[in-house]
């Protein structure tokens, strides 16, 4: 990196070396489900419960060995600290009913993570199951269905706690349900009262917050539940605050005109920590691969300017089956890191001072001025320090991997 670049940022009061050091410590939770179209290892067949992938690109991972092989390739080209985010459906032999899963089904994942010094996050899989009746799980009026999923979630909490203990990295157990109705409901209160009771029973299980956190994930609507979502943002914001857990923000789970970044500062005034699933919605929750666009940059900017990087679980959540899946994972993760780097290279204190002194002209001028600063040279230096290839180079290697490995999968 040129000395001139370092000096340019120094003129704005930014220490590039410190930025690179801090960025390398930010843990991004890489979602395994991009590599196999959210299929998991249970051979459950067609996805259901509001989950849908589009495309049929060759080379989808079909088992633990193939998925971790692909994951190793992707991780080589993603700089910085990383964790792996799992769904319960990625249990490894012996496969058991989801209500009976334990740490035994995830010992191969623990071994994988230990060897690579990675943390693990976890999610109950409350979709693509015959026990999801009429689109309802934890809010179902059928006590048998509700009890089943309560047990599943409690087992997931225990697994997550064990991840945190064994890997010495705090883990997140995130609960998302697809529950809702296609048409306007006759009763909105009932399903939410049942969901509240289910969550109360789950949280009543014993777990050590030293090793893990629990979050609940809201959604505005989904496929087949266009008129009513039980786990709305208002429901979960209140529930999480009252029960001292986290309310996870999925950037694809809000109305297309909502700015998810705008929610961060408000939540930080009332929550000690935040949790994210970062996705790219196109008109709805379509889980496109992250681009370095304004929406992603806004989220990164808020996390940095609010000094929240050490208070946030940052997980990725997208799945595209129409392109090379390994490349998709790398592109999105690198864009998350690029957005954080650009945010760290922004003189927020100077901008805040200008705003507080009512110098709004300076705010606008400076915001536009920093867009032309040579952040890409800093990114190249970051990749070099992290031992990661540059843009064209890593892509060529992934294309070679596709030719030698992925295309041979039938």
JOMOGI-V908355 format. One record per residue. N is the residue number from 1. RES is the residue in one letter. BURIAL is I if it has 9 or more other ideal C-beta (glycine too) atoms within 8 Angstrom, else O. Layout:
<<N;RES;BURIAL> <N;RES;BURIAL>>
This chain:
<<1;X;I> <2;X;O> <3;X;O> <4;X;O> <5;X;I> <6;X;I> <7;X;O> <8;X;I> <9;X;I> <10;X;I> <11;X;O> <12;X;I> <13;X;O> <14;X;I> <15;X;O> <16;X;I> <17;X;O> <18;X;O> <19;X;I> <20;X;I> <21;X;O> <22;X;I> <23;X;I> <24;X;I> <25;X;O> <26;X;I> <27;X;I> <28;X;I> <29;X;I> <30;X;I> <31;X;I> <32;X;I> <33;X;I> <34;X;I> <35;X;I> <36;X;I> <37;X;I> <38;X;I> <39;X;I> <40;X;I> <41;X;I> <42;X;O> <43;X;O> <44;X;I> <45;X;O> <46;X;O> <47;X;I> <48;X;I> <49;X;I> <50;X;I> <51;X;I> <52;X;O> <53;X;I> <54;X;O> <55;X;O> <56;X;O> <57;X;I> <58;X;O> <59;X;I> <60;X;I> <61;X;I> <62;X;O> <63;X;O> <64;X;I> <65;X;O> <66;X;I> <67;X;I> <68;X;I> <69;X;I> <70;X;I> <71;X;I> <72;X;O> <73;X;I> <74;X;I> <75;X;I> <76;X;O> <77;X;I> <78;X;I> <79;X;I> <80;X;I> <81;X;O> <82;X;I> <83;X;I> <84;X;I> <85;X;I> <86;X;I> <87;X;I> <88;X;I> <89;X;I> <90;X;I> <91;X;I> <92;X;I> <93;X;O> <94;X;O> <95;X;O> <96;X;I> <97;X;O> <98;X;I> <99;X;O> <100;X;O> <101;X;I> <102;X;I> <103;X;I> <104;X;O> <105;X;I> <106;X;I> <107;X;I> <108;X;O> <109;X;I> <110;X;I> <111;X;O> <112;X;I> <113;X;I> <114;X;I> <115;X;O> <116;X;O> <117;X;O> <118;X;I> <119;X;I> <120;X;I> <121;X;I> <122;X;I> <123;X;I> <124;X;I> <125;X;I> <126;X;I> <127;X;I> <128;X;I> <129;X;I> <130;X;O> <131;X;I> <132;X;I> <133;X;O> <134;X;O> <135;X;I> <136;X;I> <137;X;I> <138;X;I> <139;X;I> <140;X;I> <141;X;O> <142;X;O> <143;X;O> <144;X;O> <145;X;I> <146;X;I> <147;X;O> <148;X;I> <149;X;I> <150;X;I> <151;X;I> <152;X;I> <153;X;I> <154;X;I> <155;X;I> <156;X;I> <157;X;I> <158;X;I> <159;X;I> <160;X;I> <161;X;I> <162;X;I> <163;X;I> <164;X;I> <165;X;I> <166;X;O> <167;X;I> <168;X;O> <169;X;I> <170;X;I> <171;X;I> <172;X;I> <173;X;I> <174;X;I> <175;X;I> <176;X;I> <177;X;I> <178;X;I> <179;X;I> <180;X;I> <181;X;I> <182;X;O> <183;X;O> <184;X;O> <185;X;I> <186;X;O> <187;X;O> <188;X;O> <189;X;O> <190;X;O> <191;X;I> <192;X;I> <193;X;O> <194;X;I> <195;X;I> <196;X;I> <197;X;O> <198;X;I> <199;X;I> <200;X;O> <201;X;I> <202;X;I> <203;X;I> <204;X;O> <205;X;O> <206;X;O> <207;X;I> <208;X;I> <209;X;O> <210;X;O> <211;X;I> <212;X;I> <213;X;I> <214;X;I> <215;X;I> <216;X;I> <217;X;I> <218;X;I> <219;X;I> <220;X;I> <221;X;I> <222;X;I> <223;X;O> <224;X;O> <225;X;I> <226;X;O> <227;X;I> <228;X;I> <229;X;I> <230;X;I> <231;X;I> <232;X;I> <233;X;I> <234;X;O> <235;X;I> <236;X;I> <237;X;I> <238;X;O> <239;X;I> <240;X;I> <241;X;I> <242;X;O> <243;X;O> <244;X;O> <245;X;I> <246;X;I> <247;X;I> <248;X;I> <249;X;I> <250;X;I> <251;X;I> <252;X;I> <253;X;I> <254;X;I> <255;X;O> <256;X;O> <257;X;O> <258;X;O> <259;X;O> <260;X;I> <261;X;I> <262;X;I> <263;X;I> <264;X;I> <265;X;I> <266;X;O> <267;X;I> <268;X;I> <269;X;O> <270;X;O> <271;X;I> <272;X;O> <273;X;I> <274;X;I> <275;X;I> <276;X;I> <277;X;I> <278;X;I> <279;X;I> <280;X;I> <281;X;I> <282;X;O> <283;X;O> <284;X;O> <285;X;I> <286;X;I> <287;X;I> <288;X;I> <289;X;I> <290;X;I> <291;X;O> <292;X;O> <293;X;O> <294;X;O> <295;X;I> <296;X;I> <297;X;I> <298;X;I> <299;X;I> <300;X;I> <301;X;I> <302;X;I> <303;X;I> <304;X;I> <305;X;I> <306;X;I> <307;X;O> <308;X;I> <309;X;I> <310;X;O> <311;X;I> <312;X;I> <313;X;I> <314;X;I> <315;X;I> <316;X;I> <317;X;I> <318;X;I> <319;X;I> <320;X;I> <321;X;I> <322;X;O> <323;X;I> <324;X;I> <325;X;I> <326;X;I> <327;X;I> <328;X;I> <329;X;I> <330;X;I> <331;X;I> <332;X;I> <333;X;I> <334;X;I> <335;X;I> <336;X;I> <337;X;I> <338;X;I> <339;X;I> <340;X;I> <341;X;I> <342;X;I> <343;X;I> <344;X;I> <345;X;I> <346;X;I> <347;X;I> <348;X;O> <349;X;O> <350;X;I> <351;X;I> <352;X;I> <353;X;O> <354;X;I> <355;X;I> <356;X;O> <357;X;O> <358;X;O> <359;X;O> <360;X;O> <361;X;O> <362;X;O> <363;X;I> <364;X;O> <365;X;O> <366;X;I> <367;X;I> <368;X;O> <369;X;O> <370;X;I> <371;X;O> <372;X;O> <373;X;I> <374;X;O> <375;X;I> <376;X;O> <377;X;I> <378;X;I> <379;X;I> <380;X;I> <381;X;I> <382;X;I> <383;X;I> <384;X;O> <385;X;I> <386;X;I> <387;X;O> <388;X;I> <389;X;O> <390;X;O> <391;X;O> <392;X;O> <393;X;O> <394;X;I> <395;X;I> <396;X;O> <397;X;I> <398;X;I> <399;X;I> <400;X;O> <401;X;I> <402;X;I> <403;X;O> <404;X;O> <405;X;I> <406;X;I> <407;X;I> <408;X;O> <409;X;I> <410;X;O>>
